[in-house]
Amino acid sequence: MNGVAIRFCLVSKYSLCGVCGAMEWPGFMASLVAGGVAGVSVDLILYPLDTIKTRLQSPQGFNKAGGFRGIYAGVPSAAIGSFPNAAAFFITYEYVKWFLHTDSSSYLMPVKHMLAASAGEVVACLIRVPSEVVKQRAQVSSSSRTFQIFSNVLYQEGIRGLYRGYTSTVLREIPFSLVQFPLWESLKALWSWRQDHVVDCWQSAVCGAFAGGFAAVVTTPLDVAKTRIMLAKVGSSTASGNVLSALHGVWRTQGLAGLFAGVFPRTAAISLGGFIFLGAYDRTRSLLLELGRGSP
């Protein structure tokens, strides 16, 4: 799933050490575990929609890529990479947000969220991209097992093959986060102001669903480019990772429809994912911090 920049002070605040000025260990671990749990939940629940989206964006076409058959192909790769990927994002996001601490009423607050989100995406993509490469190739070649695809990538392309599409993934995730999470924060703040108290977990999740759906639509062309780069044959011009070249190739052969291939399952998955992911994160983190405070 994509990415995430979140100010959680409306629901659950991490504690700061007033003496050393660093994030306390309970808050750090709460972000780690909550981010991982939320990421795994979303990836596994919504995996069929992700498979359909990938096959719609595949250069070989939806039916040849597998159609509706084997929609859980590649799920081991997603399951293995999901927890560390989500946890890495949230830990980086929370730390950068704390490091750039500003008053909640400051006009610089959206800038802080954007910088924290961007940093989180760059770090998380170090884990996400290898998992995504293997997963997407399995999704369009359901006859091959996940480990077999992983071995083939290493044998034919080496470690660089596992990171094919890193730049295009970052270029997709950062704009996505820059749209989704400041919008999510703003919606939560507005809702809190209107009802004169902080939003509940379900309200936070509803805001996340709306923000994620909007961001999914506007960044779909970048997602198409990322998919084409990861699925391209070794040695082809698309496999070089040039995002503009990939976008131009899609536009030349398929036009606007090609650039927005898979927009409906992508938007549906991310909207539902925003609800599940952000709601699960807020709820899990809040529970963990409450348990921590109740411990002797």
WONORGI-V344792 format. One record per residue. N is the residue number from 1. RES is the residue in three letters. PHI is phi in radians with two decimals (NA if undefined). OMEGA is omega as a letter, one per 40 degrees, with the letter a starting at -180 (* if undefined). Layout:
BEGIN
n:N res:RES phi:PHI omega:OMEGA
n:N res:RES phi:PHI omega:OMEGA
END
This chain:
BEGIN
n:1 res:MET phi:NA omega:a
n:2 res:ASN phi:-1.74 omega:a
n:3 res:GLY phi:-1.19 omega:a
n:4 res:VAL phi:-2.94 omega:i
n:5 res:ALA phi:-2.33 omega:a
n:6 res:ILE phi:-2.38 omega:i
n:7 res:ARG phi:-1.76 omega:a
n:8 res:PHE phi:-1.75 omega:a
n:9 res:CYS phi:-1.21 omega:i
n:10 res:LEU phi:-1.32 omega:a
n:11 res:VAL phi:-2.05 omega:a
n:12 res:SER phi:-2.63 omega:a
n:13 res:LYS phi:-1.73 omega:i
n:14 res:TYR phi:-1.38 omega:a
n:15 res:SER phi:-1.59 omega:i
n:16 res:LEU phi:-2.00 omega:i
n:17 res:CYS phi:-1.40 omega:a
n:18 res:GLY phi:-1.20 omega:a
n:19 res:VAL phi:-1.48 omega:a
n:20 res:CYS phi:-1.63 omega:i
n:21 res:GLY phi:1.28 omega:a
n:22 res:ALA phi:-2.05 omega:i
n:23 res:MET phi:-1.20 omega:i
n:24 res:GLU phi:-1.25 omega:a
n:25 res:TRP phi:-1.04 omega:i
n:26 res:PRO phi:-1.02 omega:i
n:27 res:GLY phi:-1.14 omega:i
n:28 res:PHE phi:-1.09 omega:a
n:29 res:MET phi:-1.20 omega:i
n:30 res:ALA phi:-1.09 omega:i
n:31 res:SER phi:-1.12 omega:a
n:32 res:LEU phi:-1.07 omega:a
n:33 res:VAL phi:-1.21 omega:a
n:34 res:ALA phi:-1.11 omega:i
n:35 res:GLY phi:-1.10 omega:i
n:36 res:GLY phi:-1.18 omega:i
n:37 res:VAL phi:-1.08 omega:a
n:38 res:ALA phi:-1.11 omega:a
n:39 res:GLY phi:-1.12 omega:i
n:40 res:VAL phi:-1.11 omega:a
n:41 res:SER phi:-1.01 omega:a
n:42 res:VAL phi:-1.15 omega:a
n:43 res:ASP phi:-1.06 omega:a
n:44 res:LEU phi:-1.36 omega:a
n:45 res:ILE phi:-1.18 omega:a
n:46 res:LEU phi:-1.78 omega:a
n:47 res:TYR phi:-1.02 omega:i
n:48 res:PRO phi:-1.00 omega:i
n:49 res:LEU phi:-1.13 omega:i
n:50 res:ASP phi:-1.16 omega:i
n:51 res:THR phi:-1.11 omega:i
n:52 res:ILE phi:-1.08 omega:i
n:53 res:LYS phi:-1.07 omega:a
n:54 res:THR phi:-1.08 omega:a
n:55 res:ARG phi:-1.22 omega:i
n:56 res:LEU phi:-1.17 omega:a
n:57 res:GLN phi:-1.54 omega:a
n:58 res:SER phi:-1.12 omega:i
n:59 res:PRO phi:-1.12 omega:a
n:60 res:GLN phi:-1.47 omega:i
n:61 res:GLY phi:1.66 omega:a
n:62 res:PHE phi:-1.06 omega:a
n:63 res:ASN phi:-1.16 omega:i
n:64 res:LYS phi:-1.18 omega:i
n:65 res:ALA phi:-1.38 omega:i
n:66 res:GLY phi:2.28 omega:a
n:67 res:GLY phi:1.02 omega:i
n:68 res:PHE phi:-1.68 omega:a
n:69 res:ARG phi:-1.49 omega:i
n:70 res:GLY phi:0.96 omega:a
n:71 res:ILE phi:-1.29 omega:i
n:72 res:TYR phi:-1.82 omega:i
n:73 res:ALA phi:-1.07 omega:i
n:74 res:GLY phi:1.51 omega:a
n:75 res:VAL phi:-1.10 omega:i
n:76 res:PRO phi:-1.03 omega:i
n:77 res:SER phi:-1.11 omega:i
n:78 res:ALA phi:-1.13 omega:a
n:79 res:ALA phi:-1.14 omega:a
n:80 res:ILE phi:-1.21 omega:a
n:81 res:GLY phi:-1.49 omega:a
n:82 res:SER phi:-1.12 omega:a
n:83 res:PHE phi:-1.09 omega:a
n:84 res:PRO phi:-1.11 omega:i
n:85 res:ASN phi:-1.12 omega:a
n:86 res:ALA phi:-1.15 omega:a
n:87 res:ALA phi:-1.12 omega:i
n:88 res:ALA phi:-1.08 omega:i
n:89 res:PHE phi:-1.09 omega:a
n:90 res:PHE phi:-1.18 omega:i
n:91 res:ILE phi:-1.09 omega:i
n:92 res:THR phi:-1.12 omega:a
n:93 res:TYR phi:-1.05 omega:a
n:94 res:GLU phi:-1.12 omega:a
n:95 res:TYR phi:-1.17 omega:a
n:96 res:VAL phi:-1.12 omega:i
n:97 res:LYS phi:-1.09 omega:i
n:98 res:TRP phi:-1.16 omega:a
n:99 res:PHE phi:-1.08 omega:a
n:100 res:LEU phi:-1.68 omega:a
n:101 res:HIS phi:-0.88 omega:i
n:102 res:THR phi:-2.37 omega:i
n:103 res:ASP phi:-1.06 omega:a
n:104 res:SER phi:-1.07 omega:i
n:105 res:SER phi:-1.62 omega:a
n:106 res:SER phi:-1.22 omega:i
n:107 res:TYR phi:-1.21 omega:i
n:108 res:LEU phi:-1.45 omega:a
n:109 res:MET phi:-0.97 omega:i
n:110 res:PRO phi:-1.05 omega:i
n:111 res:VAL phi:-1.12 omega:i
n:112 res:LYS phi:-1.07 omega:i
n:113 res:HIS phi:-1.09 omega:a
n:114 res:MET phi:-1.15 omega:i
n:115 res:LEU phi:-1.14 omega:i
n:116 res:ALA phi:-1.14 omega:i
n:117 res:ALA phi:-1.12 omega:a
n:118 res:SER phi:-1.10 omega:i
n:119 res:ALA phi:-1.09 omega:i
n:120 res:GLY phi:-1.08 omega:a
n:121 res:GLU phi:-1.18 omega:a
n:122 res:VAL phi:-1.05 omega:a
n:123 res:VAL phi:-1.25 omega:a
n:124 res:ALA phi:-1.09 omega:a
n:125 res:CYS phi:-1.15 omega:i
n:126 res:LEU phi:-1.10 omega:i
n:127 res:ILE phi:-1.69 omega:a
n:128 res:ARG phi:-1.17 omega:a
n:129 res:VAL phi:-1.13 omega:i
n:130 res:PRO phi:-1.01 omega:i
n:131 res:SER phi:-1.11 omega:a
n:132 res:GLU phi:-1.20 omega:i
n:133 res:VAL phi:-1.05 omega:a
n:134 res:VAL phi:-1.15 omega:a
n:135 res:LYS phi:-1.07 omega:a
n:136 res:GLN phi:-1.19 omega:i
n:137 res:ARG phi:-1.19 omega:i
n:138 res:ALA phi:-1.22 omega:a
n:139 res:GLN phi:-1.15 omega:a
n:140 res:VAL phi:-1.78 omega:i
n:141 res:SER phi:-2.51 omega:a
n:142 res:SER phi:-1.12 omega:i
n:143 res:SER phi:-1.36 omega:a
n:144 res:SER phi:-1.73 omega:i
n:145 res:ARG phi:-1.41 omega:a
n:146 res:THR phi:-1.02 omega:a
n:147 res:PHE phi:-1.15 omega:i
n:148 res:GLN phi:-1.11 omega:i
n:149 res:ILE phi:-1.12 omega:i
n:150 res:PHE phi:-1.02 omega:a
n:151 res:SER phi:-1.13 omega:i
n:152 res:ASN phi:-1.10 omega:i
n:153 res:VAL phi:-1.08 omega:a
n:154 res:LEU phi:-1.10 omega:a
n:155 res:TYR phi:-1.20 omega:a
n:156 res:GLN phi:-1.47 omega:a
n:157 res:GLU phi:-2.17 omega:a
n:158 res:GLY phi:1.28 omega:a
n:159 res:ILE phi:-1.03 omega:a
n:160 res:ARG phi:-1.05 omega:i
n:161 res:GLY phi:-1.14 omega:i
n:162 res:LEU phi:-1.22 omega:i
n:163 res:TYR phi:-1.85 omega:i
n:164 res:ARG phi:-1.16 omega:a
n:165 res:GLY phi:1.63 omega:i
n:166 res:TYR phi:-1.06 omega:a
n:167 res:THR phi:-1.08 omega:a
n:168 res:SER phi:-1.16 omega:i
n:169 res:THR phi:-1.20 omega:i
n:170 res:VAL phi:-1.09 omega:i
n:171 res:LEU phi:-1.19 omega:i
n:172 res:ARG phi:-1.48 omega:a
n:173 res:GLU phi:-1.25 omega:a
n:174 res:ILE phi:-1.13 omega:i
n:175 res:PRO phi:-1.04 omega:i
n:176 res:PHE phi:-1.03 omega:a
n:177 res:SER phi:-1.18 omega:i
n:178 res:LEU phi:-1.12 omega:i
n:179 res:VAL phi:-1.52 omega:a
n:180 res:GLN phi:-1.18 omega:a
n:181 res:PHE phi:-1.44 omega:i
n:182 res:PRO phi:-1.06 omega:i
n:183 res:LEU phi:-1.14 omega:i
n:184 res:TRP phi:-1.06 omega:i
n:185 res:GLU phi:-1.06 omega:a
n:186 res:SER phi:-1.13 omega:i
n:187 res:LEU phi:-1.12 omega:i
n:188 res:LYS phi:-1.14 omega:i
n:189 res:ALA phi:-1.12 omega:i
n:190 res:LEU phi:-1.12 omega:a
n:191 res:TRP phi:-1.10 omega:i
n:192 res:SER phi:-1.09 omega:a
n:193 res:TRP phi:-1.15 omega:a
n:194 res:ARG phi:-1.17 omega:a
n:195 res:GLN phi:-1.74 omega:i
n:196 res:ASP phi:1.13 omega:i
n:197 res:HIS phi:-2.83 omega:a
n:198 res:VAL phi:-1.11 omega:a
n:199 res:VAL phi:-1.20 omega:i
n:200 res:ASP phi:-1.40 omega:a
n:201 res:CYS phi:-1.06 omega:a
n:202 res:TRP phi:-1.18 omega:i
n:203 res:GLN phi:-1.21 omega:i
n:204 res:SER phi:-1.06 omega:a
n:205 res:ALA phi:-1.19 omega:i
n:206 res:VAL phi:-1.09 omega:i
n:207 res:CYS phi:-1.05 omega:i
n:208 res:GLY phi:-1.13 omega:i
n:209 res:ALA phi:-1.14 omega:i
n:210 res:PHE phi:-1.13 omega:a
n:211 res:ALA phi:-1.14 omega:a
n:212 res:GLY phi:-1.17 omega:i
n:213 res:GLY phi:-1.10 omega:i
n:214 res:PHE phi:-1.13 omega:i
n:215 res:ALA phi:-1.12 omega:a
n:216 res:ALA phi:-1.10 omega:a
n:217 res:VAL phi:-1.11 omega:a
n:218 res:VAL phi:-1.26 omega:a
n:219 res:THR phi:-1.85 omega:a
n:220 res:THR phi:-1.01 omega:i
n:221 res:PRO phi:-0.99 omega:i
n:222 res:LEU phi:-1.19 omega:i
n:223 res:ASP phi:-1.20 omega:i
n:224 res:VAL phi:-1.07 omega:i
n:225 res:ALA phi:-1.07 omega:i
n:226 res:LYS phi:-1.07 omega:i
n:227 res:THR phi:-1.11 omega:a
n:228 res:ARG phi:-1.08 omega:a
n:229 res:ILE phi:-1.15 omega:a
n:230 res:MET phi:-1.21 omega:a
n:231 res:LEU phi:-1.66 omega:a
n:232 res:ALA phi:-1.12 omega:i
n:233 res:LYS phi:-1.17 omega:i
n:234 res:VAL phi:-1.02 omega:i
n:235 res:GLY phi:1.58 omega:i
n:236 res:SER phi:-1.33 omega:a
n:237 res:SER phi:-1.13 omega:i
n:238 res:THR phi:-1.17 omega:a
n:239 res:ALA phi:-1.15 omega:i
n:240 res:SER phi:-1.18 omega:i
n:241 res:GLY phi:1.65 omega:i
n:242 res:ASN phi:-1.34 omega:a
n:243 res:VAL phi:-1.14 omega:a
n:244 res:LEU phi:-1.08 omega:i
n:245 res:SER phi:-1.13 omega:i
n:246 res:ALA phi:-1.12 omega:i
n:247 res:LEU phi:-1.11 omega:i
n:248 res:HIS phi:-1.13 omega:i
n:249 res:GLY phi:-1.11 omega:i
n:250 res:VAL phi:-1.15 omega:a
n:251 res:TRP phi:-1.07 omega:a
n:252 res:ARG phi:-1.18 omega:a
n:253 res:THR phi:-1.67 omega:a
n:254 res:GLN phi:-2.23 omega:i
n:255 res:GLY phi:1.22 omega:a
n:256 res:LEU phi:-1.08 omega:i
n:257 res:ALA phi:-1.06 omega:i
n:258 res:GLY phi:-1.19 omega:a
n:259 res:LEU phi:-1.16 omega:a
n:260 res:PHE phi:-1.94 omega:i
n:261 res:ALA phi:-1.07 omega:i
n:262 res:GLY phi:1.36 omega:a
n:263 res:VAL phi:-1.11 omega:a
n:264 res:PHE phi:-1.25 omega:i
n:265 res:PRO phi:-1.15 omega:i
n:266 res:ARG phi:-1.13 omega:a
n:267 res:THR phi:-1.15 omega:i
n:268 res:ALA phi:-1.10 omega:a
n:269 res:ALA phi:-1.13 omega:a
n:270 res:ILE phi:-1.31 omega:i
n:271 res:SER phi:-1.12 omega:i
n:272 res:LEU phi:-1.13 omega:i
n:273 res:GLY phi:-1.11 omega:i
n:274 res:GLY phi:-1.06 omega:i
n:275 res:PHE phi:-1.15 omega:a
n:276 res:ILE phi:-1.21 omega:a
n:277 res:PHE phi:-1.13 omega:a
n:278 res:LEU phi:-1.23 omega:i
n:279 res:GLY phi:-1.15 omega:i
n:280 res:ALA phi:-1.14 omega:i
n:281 res:TYR phi:-1.12 omega:a
n:282 res:ASP phi:-1.01 omega:a
n:283 res:ARG phi:-1.16 omega:a
n:284 res:THR phi:-1.12 omega:a
n:285 res:ARG phi:-1.14 omega:i
n:286 res:SER phi:-1.08 omega:i
n:287 res:LEU phi:-1.11 omega:a
n:288 res:LEU phi:-1.11 omega:i
n:289 res:LEU phi:-1.20 omega:i
n:290 res:GLU phi:-1.13 omega:i
n:291 res:LEU phi:-1.10 omega:i
n:292 res:GLY phi:-1.12 omega:i
n:293 res:ARG phi:-1.23 omega:a
n:294 res:GLY phi:-1.44 omega:a
n:295 res:SER phi:-1.34 omega:i
n:296 res:PRO phi:-1.19 omega:*
END
